[in-house]
Amino acid sequence: MGRSRVRRRPDGLFVALGLAAGLCAAGAWAQPAARVTLDADAQRRLGLAVRPLEKVQRSAEIDAFAKVLDPAPLAQSESDLETAEAAAAASRGEADRTARLHASGGSVSAKDAEAAQSQARQDALKVVDLRQQIALTWGPGVGRLSQAARRRLVAGLVSGRIALVHVDTHNNEGQAGARHVKVDVGDDSVRGDVIGPARQAEPRLQSSGLIVEVAGRDAMLLSVGLTQSAHIEQASSQTGVLAPRAAVIRLRGFDWVYVEAAPTVFERRLLVDPVAEADGFFVAKGLAAGDRVVVAGADELLAAELARPGGAG
């Protein structure tokens, strides 16, 4: 779905709103195309410019939703684990020293050597336990990260350069083998990498979910607890066109462009299920490669249409 429609959420209210928005879009699409006729002089006065659309390919996507996770428990677990690893290394070294001293007939008794060995085993088991807790809480993908990778992740979470999100779809649709997810932020989206499956399910969607790492400047916008629409990228691709941002106008809650139907005729068309991209909005239907859209003066063209009797009705 595009930014102009409410995406599917686990809450029944959002589902109802999404259906209502879809019906509204269908109604807007079904209406006769609005046309504006302007001669060449009028077009020059309005500063109109047109550009043909080109065919583009993009990865197919499954609509999902993302909830930003609280990173504090992971940061605490990482701190606990590093403390435990340091203690385990120290006790392992102490056990080795006492064992050597006892074997060489030094001043260390068998009892002390055995106690040092026992402490080393306990500390090693604590490290194993903390690693397992991370994997059980955050999923196997996070659990498999190396120490350096975990430190990088936690440092990024603390600085705001990284956000972790739990991404879900109805009945796990599109989650198997997923590698990248786009999370909507305002009118744009940010791309995140799938770390692995989650361990906490979303019961209302019957979704086990994915743990996704979103990195970059926009990660700071993903505040803890925030829910956003998201899109899981698929291996297949879609063919469509990219409507430039300069061509897009907003009317009645939807996105439109003006297409040059003839040298003096401009037709306003709805963007059907637009998907925000860096340079515009991808659409797979309703527009075609070669369509000449107004990229300068679209707002003025809309004003001219609205000024007509019954304009934009």
C-alpha positions in Angstrom: 0.0 0.0 0.0 1.1 3.6 -0.5 1.5 6.3 2.1 -2.0 7.6 1.4 -3.8 4.6 2.8 -3.8 3.1 6.3 -1.8 -0.1 6.4 -2.9 -3.3 8.1 -2.2 -3.3 11.8 -3.0 -5.8 14.6 -5.6 -3.5 16.0 -9.2 -4.0 14.7 -9.7 -0.2 14.4 -6.7 0.1 12.1 -8.0 -2.8 10.0 -11.4 -1.1 9.7 -9.7 2.2 8.8 -7.6 0.5 6.2 -10.6 -1.1 4.6 -12.4 2.3 4.6 -9.4 4.0 3.0 -9.3 1.2 0.4 -12.9 1.7 -0.5 -12.4 5.5 -0.7 -9.4 5.0 -3.0 -11.5 2.6 -5.1 -14.2 5.3 -5.3 -11.8 7.9 -6.4 -10.3 5.6 -9.0 -13.8 4.9 -10.4 -14.7 8.5 -10.9 -14.4 10.0 -14.4 -11.1 11.6 -15.1 -10.9 15.3 -14.4 -9.5 17.3 -17.3 -8.3 20.8 -17.7 -7.9 22.5 -21.1 -5.3 25.2 -21.5 -3.9 26.7 -24.6 -0.1 27.2 -25.1 -0.1 30.8 -23.9 -1.9 29.8 -20.7 0.5 27.0 -20.1 3.5 29.3 -20.5 1.9 31.8 -18.0 1.5 28.9 -15.5 5.1 27.7 -16.1 3.9 24.2 -17.0 6.6 21.5 -17.8 6.0 17.9 -18.6 8.3 14.8 -18.5 7.7 11.3 -19.8 7.6 8.5 -17.3 10.1 5.7 -17.6 9.6 2.0 -16.8 11.3 0.9 -13.6 11.6 -2.4 -11.7 11.4 -2.8 -7.9 11.3 -5.6 -5.5 7.8 -7.0 -4.7 6.9 -6.3 -1.1 4.6 -7.8 1.5 2.9 -5.2 3.7 3.7 -5.5 7.4 3.9 -3.5 10.5 6.9 -2.7 12.7 7.1 -1.9 16.4 10.3 -0.3 17.7 11.8 -2.3 20.5 13.3 -1.0 23.8 17.1 -1.6 23.5 17.8 -1.1 27.2 17.4 -4.9 28.1 19.8 -5.9 25.4 22.3 -3.2 26.5 22.0 -4.5 30.1 22.4 -8.2 28.9 25.5 -7.3 26.9 27.0 -5.5 29.9 26.2 -8.5 32.2 27.7 -10.9 29.6 31.0 -8.9 29.3 31.3 -8.7 33.1 30.7 -12.5 33.3 33.2 -13.2 30.5 35.9 -11.1 32.3 35.2 -13.0 35.6 35.3 -16.3 33.7 38.7 -15.4 32.2 40.1 -14.4 35.6 38.8 -17.5 37.4 40.1 -19.7 34.5 43.5 -18.2 34.9 43.5 -18.6 38.7 42.4 -22.2 38.3 45.3 -22.9 35.9 47.8 -21.3 38.3 46.6 -23.2 41.3 46.6 -26.5 39.4 50.2 -25.9 38.3 51.3 -25.0 41.8 49.6 -28.0 43.4 51.1 -30.3 40.8 54.6 -29.0 41.4 54.3 -29.5 45.1 53.9 -25.8 45.9 52.0 -24.2 48.7 48.5 -24.8 47.2 46.5 -27.6 48.7 44.4 -30.0 46.7 41.3 -28.5 48.3 42.2 -25.0 47.1 43.0 -26.2 43.6 39.6 -28.0 43.5 37.9 -24.9 44.7 39.5 -22.8 42.0 38.5 -25.3 39.4 34.9 -25.3 40.7 34.8 -21.5 40.6 36.1 -21.4 37.0 33.4 -23.9 35.9 30.7 -21.8 37.6 31.8 -18.7 36.0 32.0 -20.4 32.6 28.5 -21.7 33.0 27.3 -18.2 33.8 28.7 -17.0 30.5 26.8 -19.8 28.7 23.6 -19.0 30.6 23.8 -15.2 29.7 24.4 -16.0 26.0 21.4 -18.4 26.0 19.3 -15.7 27.6 20.1 -13.2 24.9 19.3 -15.8 22.2 16.0 -16.8 23.9 15.0 -13.1 24.4 16.2 -11.6 21.1 16.2 -14.5 18.8 18.8 -16.8 17.3 20.1 -14.1 14.9 21.1 -11.8 17.7 22.3 -14.8 19.7 24.7 -15.8 16.9 26.4 -12.4 16.8 30.1 -12.2 17.7 31.2 -10.2 20.6 32.4 -7.4 18.3 29.1 -7.4 16.4 27.1 -7.2 19.6 29.2 -4.3 20.9 28.7 -2.5 17.6 24.9 -3.1 17.8 24.6 -1.9 21.4 26.8 1.1 20.7 24.6 2.1 17.8 21.5 1.6 19.8 22.8 3.8 22.6 23.9 6.6 20.2 20.6 6.5 18.2 22.3 5.5 15.0 20.6 2.1 15.1 17.0 1.0 16.0 15.7 -2.5 16.5 12.2 -3.2 15.3 9.9 -6.2 15.5 8.3 -6.7 12.1 5.1 -8.8 11.7 2.8 -10.0 9.0 -0.5 -11.9 9.1 0.3 -15.6 9.5 4.0 -14.9 8.9 3.4 -14.0 5.2 6.6 -13.2 3.5 8.9 -13.7 6.5 10.6 -16.9 5.4 13.9 -16.1 3.8 13.4 -12.3 4.2 16.6 -10.3 4.2 15.5 -6.6 4.0 12.5 -4.6 5.3 11.5 -1.0 4.6 10.0 0.9 7.6 7.9 4.0 6.8 9.1 7.2 8.4 6.9 10.2 7.4 6.6 10.3 3.7 9.7 8.2 3.1 10.9 4.8 4.2 14.2 3.5 5.7 15.7 0.1 4.8 16.6 -2.3 7.5 18.5 -5.7 7.6 16.8 -8.8 9.0 18.9 -10.1 11.8 16.8 -13.2 12.3 13.4 -14.5 13.6 12.0 -13.1 16.8 11.2 -15.2 19.9 8.2 -13.2 21.0 5.1 -13.7 18.8 2.4 -11.2 17.9 -0.7 -13.2 19.0 -3.3 -11.1 17.3 -1.6 -11.5 13.9 -0.4 -15.0 14.6 3.0 -13.8 13.6 6.3 -15.0 15.0 7.9 -11.9 13.6 11.4 -10.7 12.5 14.1 -8.7 14.3 15.3 -6.0 12.0 18.1 -3.6 12.4 17.6 -0.1 11.0 20.8 2.0 10.8 21.5 5.5 9.7 20.3 9.1 10.6 16.6 8.2 10.4 17.0 5.5 13.1 16.7 8.3 15.7 13.2 9.0 14.5 12.2 5.4 15.5 11.3 6.0 19.1 10.8 3.1 21.5 7.2 1.7 21.3 6.4 3.5 18.0 4.5 1.4 15.5 4.9 2.0 11.8 3.8 0.4 8.5 6.5 -1.6 6.9 7.2 -3.7 3.8 9.1 -7.0 3.5 11.1 -7.1 0.3 10.6 -10.2 -1.8 12.8 -11.9 -4.4 10.3 -11.3 -7.2 10.0 -7.9 -8.8 7.3 -5.5 -10.0 7.2 -3.4 -13.1 5.8 0.1 -12.9 6.8 3.8 -13.1 8.2 6.3 -10.7 6.1 9.5 -10.4 8.5 12.4 -9.5 7.7 14.1 -6.3 7.4 17.5 -8.1 4.5 16.0 -10.1 2.5 14.8 -7.1 -0.4 16.9 -5.7 -2.6 16.1 -2.7 -6.4 16.3 -3.0 -9.2 14.7 -0.9 -6.7 12.7 1.0 -5.1 11.0 -2.0 -2.1 11.6 -4.3 -2.6 12.6 -8.0 -0.6 13.7 -11.0 -1.6 15.5 -14.2 -1.0 13.6 -17.4 -0.8 15.4 -20.8 -3.7 13.7 -22.7 -3.2 16.1 -25.7 -1.1 19.2 -26.3 -3.8 21.4 -24.6 -5.5 18.8 -22.4 -4.3 17.6 -18.9 -6.0 14.7 -17.1 -5.7 14.3 -13.3 -5.0 10.7 -12.4 -5.0 9.0 -9.0 -1.8 7.3 -7.9 -3.0 3.8 -7.1 -1.2 2.2 -4.1 1.8 4.5 -4.4 5.0 3.4 -2.6 7.4 6.1 -1.4 10.9 6.0 -2.8 13.8 8.4 -2.5 13.0 10.2 -5.9 9.2 9.8 -6.0 6.4 7.3 -5.8 6.4 3.9 -7.4 3.1 2.8 -9.0 2.4 -0.4 -10.8 -1.0 0.5 -12.3 -2.9 3.6 -13.5 0.2 5.1 -15.1 2.4 3.7 -17.9 5.9 4.3 -19.3 5.7 7.1 -21.8 2.9 9.0 -20.0 3.8 12.7 -19.9 3.2 14.1 -16.4 3.3 17.7 -15.3 6.5 18.2 -13.2 6.3 22.0 -12.9 3.1 24.0 -12.4 1.0 21.0 -11.1 -0.3 23.1 -8.2 -1.2 26.0 -10.6 -3.0 23.4 -12.8 -5.0 22.2 -9.8 -5.9 25.8 -8.9 -7.2 26.3 -12.5 -9.2 23.1 -12.2 -10.7 24.1 -8.9 -11.6 27.5 -10.2 -13.9 26.0 -12.9 -17.6 25.6 -12.1 -17.9 22.2 -10.4 -14.1 21.9 -10.4 -12.6 18.8 -8.6 -16.1 17.6 -7.8 
